[in-house]
């Protein structure tokens, strides 16, 4: 979306996820802030996992690192 909001808008309209006028959707989609870094978006699930892990509860899920290995998939770089 960040790299080509016009093409992304066309795809969204074809999928039925944007409706109405194309030009209006292009304008709206251009104003949205896409492209936060992986490091920025990773902090919330990492923080959440850190708050709710109880080490004695499960041998398989007793560290934030283990939870994040299962829960987090970074976006590949272009």
PDB file of N, CA, C and O in Angstrom, chain B, residues numbered from 101:
ATOM      1  N   UNK B 101       0.836  -1.186   0.000  1.00  0.00           N
ATOM      2  CA  UNK B 101       0.000   0.000   0.000  1.00  0.00           C
ATOM      3  C   UNK B 101       0.878   1.245   0.000  1.00  0.00           C
ATOM      4  O   UNK B 101       0.615   2.202  -0.729  1.00  0.00           O
ATOM      5  N   UNK B 102       1.916   1.224   0.819  1.00  0.00           N
ATOM      6  CA  UNK B 102       2.782   2.396   0.929  1.00  0.00           C
ATOM      7  C   UNK B 102       3.504   2.674  -0.379  1.00  0.00           C
ATOM      8  O   UNK B 102       3.653   3.833  -0.768  1.00  0.00           O
ATOM      9  N   UNK B 103       3.954   1.630  -1.062  1.00  0.00           N
ATOM     10  CA  UNK B 103       4.753   1.815  -2.272  1.00  0.00           C
ATOM     11  C   UNK B 103       3.931   2.194  -3.494  1.00  0.00           C
ATOM     12  O   UNK B 103       4.425   2.906  -4.368  1.00  0.00           O
ATOM     13  N   UNK B 104       2.680   1.731  -3.572  1.00  0.00           N
ATOM     14  CA  UNK B 104       1.852   2.040  -4.736  1.00  0.00           C
ATOM     15  C   UNK B 104       0.377   2.034  -4.336  1.00  0.00           C
ATOM     16  O   UNK B 104      -0.339   1.063  -4.578  1.00  0.00           O
ATOM     17  N   UNK B 105      -0.064   3.130  -3.722  1.00  0.00           N
ATOM     18  CA  UNK B 105      -1.426   3.194  -3.212  1.00  0.00           C
ATOM     19  C   UNK B 105      -2.483   3.154  -4.306  1.00  0.00           C
ATOM     20  O   UNK B 105      -3.597   2.693  -4.060  1.00  0.00           O
ATOM     21  N   UNK B 106      -2.160   3.627  -5.516  1.00  0.00           N
ATOM     22  CA  UNK B 106      -3.144   3.581  -6.609  1.00  0.00           C
ATOM     23  C   UNK B 106      -3.406   2.144  -7.046  1.00  0.00           C
ATOM     24  O   UNK B 106      -4.560   1.741  -7.197  1.00  0.00           O
ATOM     25  N   UNK B 107      -2.347   1.373  -7.248  1.00  0.00           N
ATOM     26  CA  UNK B 107      -2.506  -0.034  -7.631  1.00  0.00           C
ATOM     27  C   UNK B 107      -3.174  -0.818  -6.498  1.00  0.00           C
ATOM     28  O   UNK B 107      -4.037  -1.661  -6.743  1.00  0.00           O
ATOM     29  N   UNK B 108      -2.772  -0.537  -5.273  1.00  0.00           N
ATOM     30  CA  UNK B 108      -3.368  -1.214  -4.124  1.00  0.00           C
ATOM     31  C   UNK B 108      -4.861  -0.920  -4.036  1.00  0.00           C
ATOM     32  O   UNK B 108      -5.651  -1.806  -3.710  1.00  0.00           O
ATOM     33  N   UNK B 109      -5.248   0.307  -4.323  1.00  0.00           N
ATOM     34  CA  UNK B 109      -6.670   0.670  -4.310  1.00  0.00           C
ATOM     35  C   UNK B 109      -7.446  -0.123  -5.348  1.00  0.00           C
ATOM     36  O   UNK B 109      -8.548  -0.596  -5.074  1.00  0.00           O
ATOM     37  N   UNK B 110      -6.876  -0.271  -6.539  1.00  0.00           N
ATOM     38  CA  UNK B 110      -7.534  -1.062  -7.592  1.00  0.00           C
ATOM     39  C   UNK B 110      -7.726  -2.509  -7.132  1.00  0.00           C
ATOM     40  O   UNK B 110      -8.791  -3.092  -7.333  1.00  0.00           O
ATOM     41  N   UNK B 111      -6.701  -3.077  -6.522  1.00  0.00           N
ATOM     42  CA  UNK B 111      -6.791  -4.459  -6.038  1.00  0.00           C
ATOM     43  C   UNK B 111      -7.859  -4.568  -4.954  1.00  0.00           C
ATOM     44  O   UNK B 111      -8.662  -5.501  -4.965  1.00  0.00           O
ATOM     45  N   UNK B 112      -7.870  -3.623  -4.021  1.00  0.00           N
ATOM     46  CA  UNK B 112      -8.877  -3.636  -2.959  1.00  0.00           C
ATOM     47  C   UNK B 112     -10.286  -3.512  -3.524  1.00  0.00           C
ATOM     48  O   UNK B 112     -11.212  -4.156  -3.030  1.00  0.00           O
ATOM     49  N   UNK B 113     -10.453  -2.697  -4.545  1.00  0.00           N
ATOM     50  CA  UNK B 113     -11.781  -2.545  -5.164  1.00  0.00           C
ATOM     51  C   UNK B 113     -12.187  -3.832  -5.886  1.00  0.00           C
ATOM     52  O   UNK B 113     -13.349  -4.236  -5.830  1.00  0.00           O
ATOM     53  N   UNK B 114     -11.235  -4.473  -6.561  1.00  0.00           N
ATOM     54  CA  UNK B 114     -11.535  -5.739  -7.236  1.00  0.00           C
ATOM     55  C   UNK B 114     -11.954  -6.814  -6.239  1.00  0.00           C
ATOM     56  O   UNK B 114     -12.811  -7.647  -6.533  1.00  0.00           O
ATOM     57  N   UNK B 115     -11.342  -6.786  -5.056  1.00  0.00           N
ATOM     58  CA  UNK B 115     -11.664  -7.769  -4.019  1.00  0.00           C
ATOM     59  C   UNK B 115     -12.938  -7.410  -3.264  1.00  0.00           C
ATOM     60  O   UNK B 115     -13.439  -8.211  -2.474  1.00  0.00           O
ATOM     61  N   UNK B 116     -13.462  -6.217  -3.500  1.00  0.00           N
ATOM     62  CA  UNK B 116     -14.663  -5.770  -2.804  1.00  0.00           C
ATOM     63  C   UNK B 116     -14.393  -5.198  -1.429  1.00  0.00           C
ATOM     64  O   UNK B 116     -15.318  -5.036  -0.634  1.00  0.00           O
ATOM     65  N   UNK B 117     -13.125  -4.885  -1.133  1.00  0.00           N
ATOM     66  CA  UNK B 117     -12.774  -4.354   0.187  1.00  0.00           C
ATOM     67  C   UNK B 117     -12.811  -2.834   0.207  1.00  0.00           C
ATOM     68  O   UNK B 117     -12.887  -2.239   1.282  1.00  0.00           O
ATOM     69  N   UNK B 118     -12.758  -2.191  -0.958  1.00  0.00           N
ATOM     70  CA  UNK B 118     -13.023  -0.760  -1.116  1.00  0.00           C
ATOM     71  C   UNK B 118     -14.186  -0.657  -2.075  1.00  0.00           C
ATOM     72  O   UNK B 118     -14.190  -1.296  -3.127  1.00  0.00           O
ATOM     73  N   UNK B 119     -15.159   0.133  -1.724  1.00  0.00           N
ATOM     74  CA  UNK B 119     -16.312   0.311  -2.599  1.00  0.00           C
ATOM     75  C   UNK B 119     -16.448   1.764  -3.000  1.00  0.00           C
ATOM     76  O   UNK B 119     -15.799   2.640  -2.428  1.00  0.00           O
ATOM     77  N   UNK B 120     -17.279   2.012  -3.966  1.00  0.00           N
ATOM     78  CA  UNK B 120     -17.558   3.388  -4.355  1.00  0.00           C
ATOM     79  C   UNK B 120     -16.622   3.894  -5.422  1.00  0.00           C
ATOM     80  O   UNK B 120     -16.165   3.144  -6.284  1.00  0.00           O
ATOM     81  N   UNK B 121     -16.349   5.167  -5.349  1.00  0.00           N
ATOM     82  CA  UNK B 121     -15.603   5.895  -6.342  1.00  0.00           C
ATOM     83  C   UNK B 121     -14.103   5.621  -6.231  1.00  0.00           C
ATOM     84  O   UNK B 121     -13.527   5.712  -5.147  1.00  0.00           O
ATOM     85  N   UNK B 122     -13.475   5.286  -7.361  1.00  0.00           N
ATOM     86  CA  UNK B 122     -12.045   4.962  -7.351  1.00  0.00           C
ATOM     87  C   UNK B 122     -11.201   6.145  -6.892  1.00  0.00           C
ATOM     88  O   UNK B 122     -10.325   5.992  -6.041  1.00  0.00           O
ATOM     89  N   UNK B 123     -11.463   7.330  -7.456  1.00  0.00           N
ATOM     90  CA  UNK B 123     -10.664   8.501  -7.107  1.00  0.00           C
ATOM     91  C   UNK B 123     -10.753   8.825  -5.621  1.00  0.00           C
ATOM     92  O   UNK B 123      -9.759   9.206  -5.004  1.00  0.00           O
ATOM     93  N   UNK B 124     -11.945   8.673  -5.049  1.00  0.00           N
ATOM     94  CA  UNK B 124     -12.117   8.932  -3.626  1.00  0.00           C
ATOM     95  C   UNK B 124     -11.297   7.930  -2.801  1.00  0.00           C
ATOM     96  O   UNK B 124     -10.641   8.303  -1.828  1.00  0.00           O
ATOM     97  N   UNK B 125     -11.344   6.662  -3.202  1.00  0.00           N
ATOM     98  CA  UNK B 125     -10.585   5.632  -2.486  1.00  0.00           C
ATOM     99  C   UNK B 125      -9.083   5.845  -2.620  1.00  0.00           C
ATOM    100  O   UNK B 125      -8.345   5.639  -1.657  1.00  0.00           O
ATOM    101  N   UNK B 126      -8.617   6.257  -3.803  1.00  0.00           N
ATOM    102  CA  UNK B 126      -7.198   6.553  -3.989  1.00  0.00           C
ATOM    103  C   UNK B 126      -6.791   7.671  -3.037  1.00  0.00           C
ATOM    104  O   UNK B 126      -5.755   7.582  -2.378  1.00  0.00           O
ATOM    105  N   UNK B 127      -7.606   8.725  -2.964  1.00  0.00           N
ATOM    106  CA  UNK B 127      -7.302   9.853  -2.090  1.00  0.00           C
ATOM    107  C   UNK B 127      -7.252   9.408  -0.622  1.00  0.00           C
ATOM    108  O   UNK B 127      -6.333   9.783   0.107  1.00  0.00           O
ATOM    109  N   UNK B 128      -8.226   8.619  -0.193  1.00  0.00           N
ATOM    110  CA  UNK B 128      -8.269   8.144   1.197  1.00  0.00           C
ATOM    111  C   UNK B 128      -7.084   7.243   1.491  1.00  0.00           C
ATOM    112  O   UNK B 128      -6.409   7.415   2.506  1.00  0.00           O
ATOM    113  N   UNK B 129      -6.822   6.274   0.607  1.00  0.00           N
ATOM    114  CA  UNK B 129      -5.724   5.343   0.834  1.00  0.00           C
ATOM    115  C   UNK B 129      -4.365   6.037   0.832  1.00  0.00           C
ATOM    116  O   UNK B 129      -3.437   5.590   1.506  1.00  0.00           O
ATOM    117  N   UNK B 130      -4.246   7.118   0.084  1.00  0.00           N
ATOM    118  CA  UNK B 130      -2.999   7.873   0.061  1.00  0.00           C
ATOM    119  C   UNK B 130      -2.759   8.596   1.386  1.00  0.00           C
ATOM    120  O   UNK B 130      -1.610   8.856   1.745  1.00  0.00           O
ATOM    121  N   UNK B 131      -3.820   8.923   2.114  1.00  0.00           N
ATOM    122  CA  UNK B 131      -3.658   9.649   3.380  1.00  0.00           C
ATOM    123  C   UNK B 131      -3.348   8.722   4.556  1.00  0.00           C
ATOM    124  O   UNK B 131      -2.903   9.188   5.605  1.00  0.00           O
ATOM    125  N   UNK B 132      -3.578   7.424   4.395  1.00  0.00           N
ATOM    126  CA  UNK B 132      -3.328   6.483   5.481  1.00  0.00           C
ATOM    127  C   UNK B 132      -1.830   6.274   5.659  1.00  0.00           C
ATOM    128  O   UNK B 132      -1.065   6.360   4.699  1.00  0.00           O
ATOM    129  N   UNK B 133      -1.426   6.004   6.870  1.00  0.00           N
ATOM    130  CA  UNK B 133      -0.002   5.861   7.166  1.00  0.00           C
ATOM    131  C   UNK B 133       0.370   4.383   7.234  1.00  0.00           C
ATOM    132  O   UNK B 133       0.259   3.743   8.279  1.00  0.00           O
ATOM    133  N   UNK B 134       0.811   3.863   6.102  1.00  0.00           N
ATOM    134  CA  UNK B 134       1.263   2.482   6.023  1.00  0.00           C
ATOM    135  C   UNK B 134       2.773   2.460   6.104  1.00  0.00           C
ATOM    136  O   UNK B 134       3.436   3.451   5.801  1.00  0.00           O
ATOM    137  N   UNK B 135       3.306   1.341   6.506  1.00  0.00           N
ATOM    138  CA  UNK B 135       4.729   1.172   6.442  1.00  0.00           C
ATOM    139  C   UNK B 135       5.478   1.349   7.742  1.00  0.00           C
ATOM    140  O   UNK B 135       6.659   1.696   7.726  1.00  0.00           O
ATOM    141  N   UNK B 136       4.820   1.119   8.878  1.00  0.00           N
ATOM    142  CA  UNK B 136       5.561   1.140  10.129  1.00  0.00           C
ATOM    143  C   UNK B 136       6.588   0.018  10.095  1.00  0.00           C
ATOM    144  O   UNK B 136       6.343  -1.036   9.509  1.00  0.00           O
ATOM    145  N   UNK B 137       7.709   0.238  10.708  1.00  0.00           N
ATOM    146  CA  UNK B 137       8.777  -0.758  10.674  1.00  0.00           C
ATOM    147  C   UNK B 137       8.383  -2.016  11.442  1.00  0.00           C
ATOM    148  O   UNK B 137       7.538  -1.977  12.337  1.00  0.00           O
ATOM    149  N   UNK B 138       9.009  -3.128  11.078  1.00  0.00           N
ATOM    150  CA  UNK B 138       8.784  -4.385  11.795  1.00  0.00           C
ATOM    151  C   UNK B 138       9.161  -4.238  13.264  1.00  0.00           C
ATOM    152  O   UNK B 138       8.468  -4.748  14.144  1.00  0.00           O
ATOM    153  N   UNK B 139      10.260  -3.540  13.523  1.00  0.00           N
ATOM    154  CA  UNK B 139      10.696  -3.366  14.912  1.00  0.00           C
ATOM    155  C   UNK B 139       9.634  -2.634  15.723  1.00  0.00           C
ATOM    156  O   UNK B 139       9.385  -2.979  16.878  1.00  0.00           O
ATOM    157  N   UNK B 140       9.008  -1.627  15.123  1.00  0.00           N
ATOM    158  CA  UNK B 140       7.968  -0.868  15.822  1.00  0.00           C
ATOM    159  C   UNK B 140       6.751  -1.745  16.099  1.00  0.00           C
ATOM    160  O   UNK B 140       6.241  -1.762  17.219  1.00  0.00           O
ATOM    161  N   UNK B 141       6.282  -2.475  15.080  1.00  0.00           N
ATOM    162  CA  UNK B 141       5.073  -3.281  15.258  1.00  0.00           C
ATOM    163  C   UNK B 141       5.315  -4.530  16.092  1.00  0.00           C
ATOM    164  O   UNK B 141       4.371  -5.098  16.642  1.00  0.00           O
ATOM    165  N   UNK B 142       6.556  -4.960  16.192  1.00  0.00           N
ATOM    166  CA  UNK B 142       6.886  -6.153  16.978  1.00  0.00           C
ATOM    167  C   UNK B 142       6.816  -5.877  18.484  1.00  0.00           C
ATOM    168  O   UNK B 142       6.647  -6.808  19.271  1.00  0.00           O
ATOM    169  N   UNK B 143       6.942  -4.638  18.886  1.00  0.00           N
ATOM    170  CA  UNK B 143       7.002  -4.330  20.311  1.00  0.00           C
ATOM    171  C   UNK B 143       5.710  -4.666  21.050  1.00  0.00           C
ATOM    172  O   UNK B 143       5.768  -5.081  22.208  1.00  0.00           O
ATOM    173  N   UNK B 144       4.547  -4.502  20.422  1.00  0.00           N
ATOM    174  CA  UNK B 144       3.290  -4.789  21.118  1.00  0.00           C
ATOM    175  C   UNK B 144       3.134  -6.267  21.451  1.00  0.00           C
ATOM    176  O   UNK B 144       2.899  -6.586  22.616  1.00  0.00           O
ATOM    177  N   UNK B 145       3.253  -7.198  20.484  1.00  0.00           N
ATOM    178  CA  UNK B 145       3.120  -8.602  20.879  1.00  0.00           C
ATOM    179  C   UNK B 145       4.224  -9.058  21.829  1.00  0.00           C
ATOM    180  O   UNK B 145       4.003  -9.924  22.676  1.00  0.00           O
ATOM    181  N   UNK B 146       5.405  -8.477  21.685  1.00  0.00           N
ATOM    182  CA  UNK B 146       6.501  -8.825  22.579  1.00  0.00           C
ATOM    183  C   UNK B 146       6.179  -8.390  24.016  1.00  0.00           C
ATOM    184  O   UNK B 146       6.398  -9.136  24.970  1.00  0.00           O
ATOM    185  N   UNK B 147       5.659  -7.174  24.144  1.00  0.00           N
ATOM    186  CA  UNK B 147       5.275  -6.654  25.450  1.00  0.00           C
ATOM    187  C   UNK B 147       4.144  -7.498  26.045  1.00  0.00           C
ATOM    188  O   UNK B 147       4.171  -7.849  27.225  1.00  0.00           O
ATOM    189  N   UNK B 148       3.159  -7.814  25.216  1.00  0.00           N
ATOM    190  CA  UNK B 148       2.019  -8.619  25.660  1.00  0.00           C
ATOM    191  C   UNK B 148       2.490  -9.989  26.158  1.00  0.00           C
ATOM    192  O   UNK B 148       2.077 -10.445  27.224  1.00  0.00           O
ATOM    193  N   UNK B 149       3.352 -10.634  25.381  1.00  0.00           N
ATOM    194  CA  UNK B 149       3.865 -11.955  25.774  1.00  0.00           C
ATOM    195  C   UNK B 149       4.633 -11.853  27.081  1.00  0.00           C
ATOM    196  O   UNK B 149       4.504 -12.716  27.949  1.00  0.00           O
ATOM    197  N   UNK B 150       5.424 -10.811  27.223  1.00  0.00           N
ATOM    198  CA  UNK B 150       6.200 -10.633  28.438  1.00  0.00           C
ATOM    199  C   UNK B 150       5.348 -10.442  29.675  1.00  0.00           C
ATOM    200  O   UNK B 150       5.739 -10.846  30.770  1.00  0.00           O
ATOM    201  N   UNK B 151       4.201  -9.837  29.512  1.00  0.00           N
ATOM    202  CA  UNK B 151       3.308  -9.597  30.652  1.00  0.00           C
ATOM    203  C   UNK B 151       2.523 -10.840  31.069  1.00  0.00           C
ATOM    204  O   UNK B 151       2.126 -10.968  32.227  1.00  0.00           O
ATOM    205  N   UNK B 152       2.302 -11.751  30.127  1.00  0.00           N
ATOM    206  CA  UNK B 152       1.398 -12.863  30.405  1.00  0.00           C
ATOM    207  C   UNK B 152       2.042 -14.237  30.405  1.00  0.00           C
ATOM    208  O   UNK B 152       1.336 -15.244  30.449  1.00  0.00           O
ATOM    209  N   UNK B 153       3.348 -14.302  30.359  1.00  0.00           N
ATOM    210  CA  UNK B 153       4.025 -15.602  30.440  1.00  0.00           C
ATOM    211  C   UNK B 153       4.203 -15.963  31.913  1.00  0.00           C
ATOM    212  O   UNK B 153       4.678 -15.166  32.723  1.00  0.00           O
ATOM    213  N   UNK B 154       3.816 -17.158  32.217  1.00  0.00           N
ATOM    214  CA  UNK B 154       4.001 -17.686  33.559  1.00  0.00           C
ATOM    215  C   UNK B 154       4.935 -18.889  33.425  1.00  0.00           C
ATOM    216  O   UNK B 154       4.490 -19.957  33.002  1.00  0.00           O
ATOM    217  N   UNK B 155       6.192 -18.750  33.767  1.00  0.00           N
ATOM    218  CA  UNK B 155       7.206 -19.781  33.486  1.00  0.00           C
ATOM    219  C   UNK B 155       6.857 -21.189  33.956  1.00  0.00           C
ATOM    220  O   UNK B 155       7.248 -22.158  33.304  1.00  0.00           O
ATOM    221  N   UNK B 156       6.149 -21.332  35.041  1.00  0.00           N
ATOM    222  CA  UNK B 156       5.842 -22.667  35.544  1.00  0.00           C
ATOM    223  C   UNK B 156       4.629 -23.299  34.872  1.00  0.00           C
ATOM    224  O   UNK B 156       4.327 -24.468  35.112  1.00  0.00           O
ATOM    225  N   UNK B 157       3.940 -22.545  34.040  1.00  0.00           N
ATOM    226  CA  UNK B 157       2.702 -23.029  33.442  1.00  0.00           C
ATOM    227  C   UNK B 157       2.947 -23.997  32.283  1.00  0.00           C
ATOM    228  O   UNK B 157       2.202 -24.962  32.116  1.00  0.00           O
ATOM    229  N   UNK B 158       3.963 -23.750  31.499  1.00  0.00           N
ATOM    230  CA  UNK B 158       4.212 -24.573  30.318  1.00  0.00           C
ATOM    231  C   UNK B 158       5.690 -24.607  29.998  1.00  0.00           C
ATOM    232  O   UNK B 158       6.354 -23.570  29.981  1.00  0.00           O
ATOM    233  N   UNK B 159       6.202 -25.786  29.745  1.00  0.00           N
ATOM    234  CA  UNK B 159       7.608 -25.903  29.359  1.00  0.00           C
ATOM    235  C   UNK B 159       7.841 -25.353  27.958  1.00  0.00           C
ATOM    236  O   UNK B 159       8.927 -24.856  27.659  1.00  0.00           O
ATOM    237  N   UNK B 160       6.823 -25.437  27.091  1.00  0.00           N
ATOM    238  CA  UNK B 160       6.977 -25.019  25.703  1.00  0.00           C
ATOM    239  C   UNK B 160       6.849 -23.519  25.505  1.00  0.00           C
ATOM    240  O   UNK B 160       7.357 -22.979  24.523  1.00  0.00           O
ATOM    241  N   UNK B 161       6.188 -22.854  26.407  1.00  0.00           N
ATOM    242  CA  UNK B 161       5.931 -21.418  26.247  1.00  0.00           C
ATOM    243  C   UNK B 161       6.359 -20.659  27.490  1.00  0.00           C
ATOM    244  O   UNK B 161       5.545 -19.974  28.110  1.00  0.00           O
ATOM    245  N   UNK B 162       7.626 -20.774  27.859  1.00  0.00           N
ATOM    246  CA  UNK B 162       8.063 -20.141  29.088  1.00  0.00           C
ATOM    247  C   UNK B 162       9.001 -18.961  28.862  1.00  0.00           C
ATOM    248  O   UNK B 162       9.630 -18.484  29.806  1.00  0.00           O
ATOM    249  N   UNK B 163       9.103 -18.484  27.620  1.00  0.00           N
ATOM    250  CA  UNK B 163       9.922 -17.300  27.373  1.00  0.00           C
ATOM    251  C   UNK B 163       9.306 -16.481  26.241  1.00  0.00           C
ATOM    252  O   UNK B 163       8.647 -17.012  25.347  1.00  0.00           O
ATOM    253  N   UNK B 164       9.541 -15.184  26.310  1.00  0.00           N
ATOM    254  CA  UNK B 164       9.050 -14.287  25.255  1.00  0.00           C
ATOM    255  C   UNK B 164       9.645 -14.702  23.911  1.00  0.00           C
ATOM    256  O   UNK B 164       8.956 -14.675  22.892  1.00  0.00           O
ATOM    257  N   UNK B 165      10.912 -15.081  23.905  1.00  0.00           N
ATOM    258  CA  UNK B 165      11.573 -15.479  22.657  1.00  0.00           C
ATOM    259  C   UNK B 165      10.845 -16.652  21.997  1.00  0.00           C
ATOM    260  O   UNK B 165      10.640 -16.639  20.784  1.00  0.00           O
ATOM    261  N   UNK B 166      10.456 -17.658  22.768  1.00  0.00           N
ATOM    262  CA  UNK B 166       9.747 -18.820  22.212  1.00  0.00           C
ATOM    263  C   UNK B 166       8.378 -18.415  21.659  1.00  0.00           C
ATOM    264  O   UNK B 166       7.976 -18.863  20.585  1.00  0.00           O
ATOM    265  N   UNK B 167       7.674 -17.568  22.401  1.00  0.00           N
ATOM    266  CA  UNK B 167       6.358 -17.106  21.933  1.00  0.00           C
ATOM    267  C   UNK B 167       6.518 -16.329  20.629  1.00  0.00           C
ATOM    268  O   UNK B 167       5.770 -16.550  19.677  1.00  0.00           O
ATOM    269  N   UNK B 168       7.484 -15.430  20.583  1.00  0.00           N
ATOM    270  CA  UNK B 168       7.670 -14.615  19.389  1.00  0.00           C
ATOM    271  C   UNK B 168       8.112 -15.448  18.187  1.00  0.00           C
ATOM    272  O   UNK B 168       7.766 -15.114  17.053  1.00  0.00           O
ATOM    273  N   UNK B 169       8.860 -16.513  18.406  1.00  0.00           N
ATOM    274  CA  UNK B 169       9.233 -17.390  17.294  1.00  0.00           C
ATOM    275  C   UNK B 169       8.006 -18.012  16.643  1.00  0.00           C
ATOM    276  O   UNK B 169       7.991 -18.242  15.434  1.00  0.00           O
ATOM    277  N   UNK B 170       6.983 -18.283  17.437  1.00  0.00           N
ATOM    278  CA  UNK B 170       5.744 -18.851  16.904  1.00  0.00           C
ATOM    279  C   UNK B 170       4.787 -17.788  16.391  1.00  0.00           C
ATOM    280  O   UNK B 170       4.070 -18.017  15.417  1.00  0.00           O
ATOM    281  N   UNK B 171       4.768 -16.633  17.035  1.00  0.00           N
ATOM    282  CA  UNK B 171       3.732 -15.638  16.752  1.00  0.00           C
ATOM    283  C   UNK B 171       4.140 -14.559  15.761  1.00  0.00           C
ATOM    284  O   UNK B 171       3.269 -13.933  15.157  1.00  0.00           O
ATOM    285  N   UNK B 172       5.414 -14.324  15.576  1.00  0.00           N
ATOM    286  CA  UNK B 172       5.850 -13.173  14.787  1.00  0.00           C
ATOM    287  C   UNK B 172       6.522 -13.606  13.497  1.00  0.00           C
ATOM    288  O   UNK B 172       7.458 -14.405  13.504  1.00  0.00           O
ATOM    289  N   UNK B 173       6.030 -13.066  12.391  1.00  0.00           N
ATOM    290  CA  UNK B 173       6.661 -13.273  11.097  1.00  0.00           C
ATOM    291  C   UNK B 173       6.938 -11.918  10.490  1.00  0.00           C
ATOM    292  O   UNK B 173       6.002 -11.233  10.080  1.00  0.00           O
ATOM    293  N   UNK B 174       8.194 -11.507  10.418  1.00  0.00           N
ATOM    294  CA  UNK B 174       8.504 -10.197   9.849  1.00  0.00           C
ATOM    295  C   UNK B 174       8.165 -10.126   8.361  1.00  0.00           C
ATOM    296  O   UNK B 174       8.169 -11.139   7.662  1.00  0.00           O
ATOM    297  N   UNK B 175       7.880  -8.939   7.901  1.00  0.00           N
ATOM    298  CA  UNK B 175       7.594  -8.718   6.494  1.00  0.00           C
ATOM    299  C   UNK B 175       8.912  -8.765   5.743  1.00  0.00           C
ATOM    300  O   UNK B 175       9.864  -8.090   6.134  1.00  0.00           O
ATOM    301  N   UNK B 176       8.990  -9.555   4.662  1.00  0.00           N
ATOM    302  CA  UNK B 176      10.248  -9.625   3.907  1.00  0.00           C
ATOM    303  C   UNK B 176      10.594  -8.283   3.278  1.00  0.00           C
ATOM    304  O   UNK B 176       9.716  -7.552   2.820  1.00  0.00           O
ATOM    305  N   UNK B 177      11.867  -7.975   3.265  1.00  0.00           N
ATOM    306  CA  UNK B 177      12.356  -6.749   2.617  1.00  0.00           C
ATOM    307  C   UNK B 177      12.276  -6.927   1.111  1.00  0.00           C
ATOM    308  O   UNK B 177      12.486  -8.027   0.599  1.00  0.00           O
ATOM    309  N   UNK B 178      11.973  -5.845   0.397  1.00  0.00           N
ATOM    310  CA  UNK B 178      11.931  -5.901  -1.085  1.00  0.00           C
ATOM    311  C   UNK B 178      13.303  -5.818  -1.649  1.00  0.00           C
ATOM    312  O   UNK B 178      13.473  -5.849  -2.868  1.00  0.00           O
TER     313      UNK B 178
END
